[in-house]
Amino acid sequence: MAKSTEYQKDLIEALKDPCEAAAYLNAAIEEGEREVFLLALRNVAEANGGMGAVAARANLSRESMYRMLSRRGNPEIKSLFMLLHSMGLKLAVQAEAPICDAGCDCTQ
């Protein structure tokens, strides 16, 4: 078996853990490239039963999900929320650096 196939299989297995999937997606977001994030979403979808199963849980058609997550995809925020929710994930915004005078860590 090719190394990339083994890596992909191990990656998909790891992404079945929601915490791993969230960290993976956050890392993809940090890259700052839409294509990287969409590839990461495709991998997380694969780990959650595949595109068809995730599309059904998100009340999206499989075809629209494939289009949305293609290299040229441009998902609407509502579709992205539905997709993430169907995989037990959510999108959140946090401060880049602690800016709170109350002494809390605003990056958590």
C-alpha positions as CSV (number, residue, x, y, z in Angstrom):
1,M,0.0,0.0,0.0
2,A,1.3,3.5,-0.9
3,K,2.4,5.8,2.0
4,S,-0.2,8.4,1.0
5,T,-3.0,5.9,1.1
6,E,-1.9,4.8,4.6
7,Y,-1.6,8.4,5.7
8,Q,-5.1,9.2,4.4
9,K,-6.6,6.1,6.1
10,D,-4.9,7.1,9.4
11,L,-6.0,10.7,9.0
12,I,-9.7,9.7,8.4
13,E,-9.6,7.4,11.4
14,A,-8.2,10.2,13.6
15,L,-10.8,12.7,12.4
16,K,-13.6,10.5,13.7
17,D,-12.7,12.1,17.1
18,P,-14.6,15.5,17.2
19,C,-11.7,17.2,19.1
20,E,-9.2,16.0,16.5
21,A,-11.5,17.2,13.7
22,A,-11.9,20.6,15.3
23,A,-8.2,21.0,15.7
24,Y,-7.6,19.9,12.1
25,L,-10.2,22.4,10.7
26,N,-8.8,25.2,12.9
27,A,-5.3,24.4,11.5
28,A,-6.7,24.5,8.0
29,I,-8.3,27.9,8.7
30,E,-5.0,29.2,10.0
31,E,-3.4,28.4,6.6
32,G,-5.6,31.2,5.2
33,E,-6.4,29.3,1.9
34,R,-10.0,28.4,1.0
35,E,-8.9,25.3,-0.9
36,V,-7.0,24.0,2.2
37,F,-10.1,24.5,4.4
38,L,-12.4,22.9,1.9
39,L,-10.1,19.8,1.6
40,A,-10.1,19.6,5.4
41,L,-13.9,19.7,5.4
42,R,-14.0,16.9,2.8
43,N,-11.7,14.8,5.0
44,V,-13.8,15.4,8.1
45,A,-16.9,14.5,6.1
46,E,-15.3,11.3,5.0
47,A,-14.5,10.5,8.6
48,N,-18.2,11.1,9.5
49,G,-19.6,8.5,7.1
50,G,-18.9,10.1,3.8
51,M,-20.3,12.9,1.7
52,G,-23.7,11.3,1.2
53,A,-24.3,10.5,4.9
54,V,-23.2,13.9,6.0
55,A,-25.3,15.7,3.3
56,A,-28.4,13.8,4.5
57,R,-27.8,14.7,8.1
58,A,-27.2,18.4,7.1
59,N,-30.4,18.4,4.9
60,L,-28.3,19.2,1.8
61,S,-28.2,17.3,-1.4
62,R,-25.2,15.3,-2.1
63,E,-24.5,17.1,-5.3
64,S,-24.7,20.5,-3.7
65,M,-22.3,19.3,-1.0
66,Y,-19.8,18.1,-3.6
67,R,-20.0,21.5,-5.3
68,M,-19.7,23.3,-2.0
69,L,-16.6,21.4,-1.0
70,S,-14.9,21.3,-4.4
71,R,-11.7,23.2,-5.0
72,R,-13.7,26.1,-6.4
73,G,-16.4,25.8,-3.8
74,N,-17.7,28.8,-2.0
75,P,-20.1,27.6,0.7
76,E,-22.6,30.0,2.1
77,I,-22.3,30.5,5.9
78,K,-25.7,28.9,6.5
79,S,-24.6,25.8,4.6
80,L,-21.3,25.7,6.4
81,F,-23.1,25.9,9.8
82,M,-25.5,23.1,8.8
83,L,-22.6,21.0,7.6
84,L,-20.5,21.5,10.7
85,H,-23.5,20.9,13.0
86,S,-24.3,17.6,11.2
87,M,-20.8,16.5,12.2
88,G,-21.0,17.6,15.8
89,L,-18.9,20.7,15.3
90,K,-19.5,24.5,15.3
91,L,-17.8,27.6,14.1
92,A,-16.6,30.0,16.7
93,V,-14.7,33.3,16.7
94,Q,-12.1,34.1,19.4
95,A,-9.7,37.0,20.0
96,E,-6.2,36.6,18.6
97,A,-4.6,37.8,21.8
98,P,-5.9,38.5,25.3
99,I,-7.4,42.0,25.3
100,C,-9.5,41.8,28.4
101,D,-8.7,43.9,31.4
102,A,-10.4,41.5,33.7
103,G,-7.4,39.2,33.7
104,C,-9.2,36.4,31.7
105,D,-7.7,34.6,28.8
106,C,-9.8,35.7,25.9
107,T,-8.2,33.2,23.5
108,Q,-9.9,30.2,25.2
